[in-house]
């Protein structure tokens, strides 16, 4: 799970599903729950979380070849604000807010009848307040994608970023599968993981069961050391989606935060491998989750 989460942060593939300009806004809340250390022991602290995030994807160039395959250049930008309301956790977590913002340029082009090449490069700010050089990450990636069917694509490649102070390579995975019709199933791993299954009730309403992974990251100095504070959570719930016209939709989700890990890691290669070898990370116990989102395509 840690390797997958790291790839998500390393490779911010904000590629629109149907190569349209797209704006998304989402806000959510995870209720208060107890915080346990990496040994699974109670710490006496607890906390809740609120977040708001937005993304804009704009294809600036698009053309089709003789096989009806697209070559696309896209600019993507996104930002999120996370507020942490923790109690009795000063010795474990002394962060009360996280600010993330990123900008990337993505190109996808065909290299054969079945294969596409996706490349992306960008940079982001991951901080708790002030913007400094140490808060900025450069990131990029190269992924080879095989289009098995119009609704099924699978790819793999490499992502690069400087989370640990110098460029490092990580595995990157691309997966997208969906079905159309009254009954809908979708599994995707683009800039996050998402699984959903649902039914189209009518042209205005879809009803889904969803599971998603999300998170935020802050690069900061703590006790004289450069550290990474990461928070990653997995949610599951029921999600009605309301379609207003052909371009605008609103979603509301109610469910549970199944897992929310939150911890510090020193920005060193040694600490990275030590963290990867751990059986468990400090985490908040399951809690209630609600969110509201909007999407506009044009």
C-alpha positions as CSV (number, residue, x, y, z in Angstrom):
1,X,0.0,0.0,0.0
2,X,2.8,2.4,0.8
3,X,4.4,2.0,-2.6
4,X,1.1,2.7,-4.3
5,X,0.5,5.8,-2.2
6,X,3.9,7.1,-3.0
7,X,3.4,6.7,-6.7
8,X,0.2,8.7,-6.4
9,X,2.1,11.6,-4.9
10,X,5.0,11.2,-7.3
11,X,2.9,11.2,-10.5
12,X,0.1,13.7,-10.6
13,X,-1.7,12.5,-13.8
14,X,-4.6,14.9,-14.0
15,X,-5.7,13.7,-17.5
16,X,-9.3,14.1,-18.3
17,X,-11.2,10.9,-19.2
18,X,-12.6,12.3,-22.4
19,X,-10.0,14.9,-23.2
20,X,-12.3,17.8,-22.5
21,X,-11.6,20.9,-20.4
22,X,-12.8,20.1,-16.9
23,X,-13.2,21.9,-13.6
24,X,-13.8,19.9,-10.3
25,X,-14.3,21.2,-6.8
26,X,-14.7,19.0,-3.7
27,X,-15.1,19.6,0.0
28,X,-15.2,16.9,2.7
29,X,-15.2,16.2,6.4
30,X,-13.9,13.2,8.5
31,X,-15.3,13.1,12.0
32,X,-13.2,12.9,15.2
33,X,-11.6,9.5,16.1
34,X,-8.8,8.2,18.3
35,X,-5.2,8.3,17.2
36,X,-3.0,5.2,17.6
37,X,0.8,4.9,17.3
38,X,2.6,2.5,15.0
39,X,2.3,-0.2,17.6
40,X,-1.5,0.1,17.6
41,X,-1.5,1.6,21.1
42,X,-3.8,4.4,22.2
43,X,-2.1,7.8,22.5
44,X,-4.9,9.6,24.4
45,X,-5.4,12.0,21.4
46,X,-8.0,12.3,18.8
47,X,-8.8,14.5,15.8
48,X,-11.0,15.4,12.9
49,X,-10.3,16.8,9.4
50,X,-11.8,19.1,6.8
51,X,-10.6,19.7,3.3
52,X,-11.4,21.5,0.1
53,X,-9.8,20.9,-3.2
54,X,-10.1,22.0,-6.8
55,X,-8.6,20.9,-10.2
56,X,-8.6,22.4,-13.7
57,X,-7.6,20.4,-16.7
58,X,-7.3,22.2,-20.1
59,X,-6.3,20.5,-23.3
60,X,-4.4,23.2,-25.3
61,X,-3.8,21.0,-28.4
62,X,-5.5,17.9,-29.7
63,X,-5.3,16.1,-33.1
64,X,-6.3,12.7,-34.3
65,X,-4.3,10.4,-36.6
66,X,-5.6,8.1,-39.3
67,X,-6.4,5.4,-36.6
68,X,-8.5,7.9,-34.7
69,X,-5.9,8.1,-31.9
70,X,-5.4,11.4,-30.1
71,X,-2.2,13.4,-29.6
72,X,-3.0,15.7,-26.7
73,X,-1.1,18.4,-24.8
74,X,-2.8,19.3,-21.5
75,X,-2.2,21.8,-18.8
76,X,-3.4,20.9,-15.3
77,X,-3.4,22.8,-12.1
78,X,-4.8,21.9,-8.7
79,X,-4.9,23.1,-5.1
80,X,-6.1,21.8,-1.8
81,X,-6.5,23.1,1.8
82,X,-6.7,20.6,4.7
83,X,-7.5,21.7,8.3
84,X,-6.6,19.3,11.1
85,X,-8.4,19.7,14.4
86,X,-6.3,17.5,16.8
87,X,-6.6,17.3,20.6
88,X,-3.8,16.0,22.9
89,X,-1.6,15.1,20.0
90,X,1.1,17.9,20.3
91,X,3.9,15.3,20.8
92,X,2.7,13.3,17.7
93,X,1.3,15.9,15.3
94,X,1.8,19.6,15.6
95,X,0.4,20.5,12.1
96,X,-3.0,22.1,12.0
97,X,-3.2,22.9,8.3
98,X,-1.8,21.7,4.9
99,X,-1.7,23.6,1.7
100,X,-0.9,21.9,-1.6
101,X,-0.8,23.4,-5.1
102,X,0.6,22.0,-8.3
103,X,1.0,22.7,-12.0
104,X,1.8,20.2,-14.7
105,X,2.0,19.8,-18.4
106,X,1.0,16.4,-19.8
107,X,1.4,14.9,-23.3
108,X,-0.2,11.7,-24.5
109,X,0.6,10.4,-28.0
110,X,0.2,7.1,-29.9
111,X,3.3,5.1,-30.6
112,X,1.6,2.1,-32.3
113,X,-1.9,0.7,-33.0
114,X,-2.4,-0.4,-29.3
115,X,0.2,1.6,-27.4
116,X,0.2,5.2,-26.1
117,X,3.0,7.1,-24.4
118,X,2.1,9.5,-21.6
119,X,4.7,12.0,-20.3
120,X,4.2,14.6,-17.6
121,X,6.3,17.3,-15.9
122,X,5.4,19.8,-13.3
123,X,6.1,21.3,-9.9
124,X,4.1,21.8,-6.7
125,X,4.1,23.5,-3.3
126,X,3.5,21.4,-0.3
127,X,3.5,23.4,2.9
128,X,1.8,24.3,6.1
129,X,2.1,28.1,5.8
130,X,5.0,29.9,4.2
131,X,6.3,29.0,0.7
132,X,10.0,28.3,0.6
133,X,12.4,26.5,-1.7
134,X,12.3,23.4,0.5
135,X,8.5,23.2,0.2
136,X,8.7,22.9,-3.6
137,X,8.8,19.6,-5.4
138,X,9.6,19.0,-9.0
139,X,7.9,15.9,-10.5
140,X,7.6,14.1,-13.7
141,X,6.8,10.7,-15.2
142,X,6.8,8.5,-18.3
143,X,4.2,5.8,-18.7
144,X,3.6,3.3,-21.5
145,X,-0.2,2.6,-21.8
146,X,-1.8,-0.3,-23.7
147,X,-5.3,0.3,-24.9
148,X,-6.8,-3.2,-24.7
149,X,-10.4,-2.0,-25.4
150,X,-12.0,1.4,-25.7
151,X,-13.0,1.1,-22.1
152,X,-9.9,-0.6,-20.8
153,X,-6.3,0.7,-20.5
154,X,-3.4,-0.5,-18.5
155,X,0.1,1.1,-18.2
156,X,3.3,1.2,-16.3
157,X,6.4,3.3,-16.2
158,X,8.5,5.5,-13.9
159,X,7.9,8.7,-11.9
160,X,10.5,11.0,-10.5
161,X,10.5,13.6,-7.8
162,X,12.8,15.2,-5.2
163,X,10.8,14.4,-2.0
164,X,14.0,13.3,-0.3
165,X,16.1,16.3,-1.4
166,X,17.4,14.8,-4.6
167,X,15.7,13.2,-7.6
168,X,14.5,9.6,-7.1
169,X,12.7,7.2,-9.4
170,X,9.5,5.4,-8.3
171,X,7.1,3.0,-10.1
172,X,4.1,4.5,-11.7
173,X,0.9,2.7,-12.6
174,X,-2.0,3.7,-14.9
175,X,-5.2,1.7,-14.9
176,X,-8.6,2.7,-16.2
177,X,-11.6,0.5,-16.8
178,X,-15.3,1.3,-17.0
179,X,-18.6,0.0,-18.3
180,X,-21.5,2.0,-19.8
181,X,-25.2,1.5,-19.7
182,X,-27.7,1.4,-16.9
183,X,-25.3,-0.6,-14.6
184,X,-21.9,1.1,-14.3
185,X,-18.6,-0.1,-12.9
186,X,-15.4,2.0,-12.9
187,X,-11.9,1.3,-11.6
188,X,-9.2,3.9,-12.2
189,X,-5.8,4.8,-10.9
190,X,-4.9,8.2,-12.4
191,X,-4.1,10.9,-9.8
192,X,-5.8,8.8,-7.1
193,X,-7.5,5.4,-6.7
194,X,-11.2,5.1,-7.3
195,X,-13.6,2.2,-7.5
196,X,-17.3,2.6,-8.0
197,X,-20.3,0.5,-8.9
198,X,-23.8,1.8,-9.5
199,X,-26.9,2.2,-11.5
200,X,-28.3,4.9,-13.7
201,X,-31.7,5.7,-12.2
202,X,-32.7,8.2,-14.9
203,X,-31.0,10.8,-17.0
204,X,-30.7,13.1,-14.0
205,X,-29.5,10.7,-11.3
206,X,-26.9,8.0,-10.8
207,X,-26.6,6.1,-7.6
208,X,-23.2,4.6,-6.7
209,X,-21.2,2.8,-4.1
210,X,-17.7,4.2,-4.1
211,X,-14.3,3.7,-2.6
212,X,-11.5,6.3,-3.0
213,X,-8.1,7.1,-1.8
214,X,-6.9,10.7,-1.2
215,X,-4.3,12.5,0.8
216,X,-2.1,15.6,1.4
217,X,1.6,16.2,2.0
218,X,3.7,18.9,3.7
219,X,7.4,19.5,3.6
220,X,8.6,21.3,6.7
221,X,11.3,21.6,9.3
222,X,10.7,19.9,12.7
223,X,13.2,19.8,15.6
224,X,15.9,21.0,13.3
225,X,15.4,18.3,10.6
226,X,13.7,18.4,7.2
227,X,10.7,16.1,7.4
228,X,7.7,15.0,5.4
229,X,4.3,15.0,7.0
230,X,1.9,12.8,5.0
231,X,-1.8,12.1,5.5
232,X,-3.5,9.5,3.4
233,X,-7.0,8.2,3.8
234,X,-9.4,5.6,2.2
235,X,-13.1,6.2,2.2
236,X,-16.1,4.1,1.2
237,X,-19.7,5.2,0.9
238,X,-22.9,5.8,-1.0
239,X,-22.8,8.5,-3.6
240,X,-25.7,10.0,-5.5
241,X,-24.7,11.9,-8.6
242,X,-27.0,14.6,-10.0
243,X,-26.6,15.5,-13.7
244,X,-27.7,19.0,-14.6
245,X,-27.5,19.2,-18.4
246,X,-24.7,17.6,-20.4
247,X,-21.8,19.4,-18.7
248,X,-22.5,19.9,-15.0
249,X,-22.9,17.4,-12.2
250,X,-23.0,17.4,-8.4
251,X,-22.1,14.5,-6.1
252,X,-22.8,14.0,-2.4
253,X,-21.0,11.1,-0.6
254,X,-21.8,9.7,2.9
255,X,-19.9,6.8,4.4
256,X,-16.8,6.0,6.5
257,X,-13.1,6.8,6.5
258,X,-11.8,3.3,6.7
259,X,-8.2,4.2,7.2
260,X,-6.4,7.6,7.8
261,X,-2.7,7.4,8.4
262,X,-0.8,10.5,9.5
263,X,2.8,10.7,10.5
264,X,6.2,12.3,10.0
265,X,9.2,10.9,8.0
266,X,12.7,12.4,7.9
267,X,13.6,13.5,4.3
268,X,16.4,11.0,4.0
269,X,16.8,7.8,1.9
270,X,17.5,5.8,5.1
271,X,14.3,7.0,6.7
272,X,12.4,6.1,3.4
273,X,13.5,2.5,3.5
274,X,12.9,2.2,7.2
275,X,9.4,3.5,6.8
276,X,8.7,1.1,3.9
277,X,9.8,-1.8,6.1
278,X,7.4,-1.0,8.9
279,X,4.3,-3.2,9.4
280,X,2.1,-0.3,10.3
281,X,2.0,3.5,10.6
282,X,0.4,5.8,13.2
283,X,-3.3,6.2,12.3
284,X,-6.7,7.5,13.2
285,X,-9.4,4.9,13.8
286,X,-12.4,4.7,11.4
287,X,-14.7,7.6,11.4
288,X,-17.7,9.1,9.6
289,X,-17.1,10.7,6.2
290,X,-19.2,13.2,4.1
291,X,-18.3,15.2,1.0
292,X,-19.8,17.3,-1.7
293,X,-18.4,17.7,-5.2
294,X,-19.1,19.5,-8.4
295,X,-17.7,18.9,-12.0
296,X,-18.1,21.0,-15.1
297,X,-16.9,20.0,-18.5
298,X,-16.7,22.3,-21.5
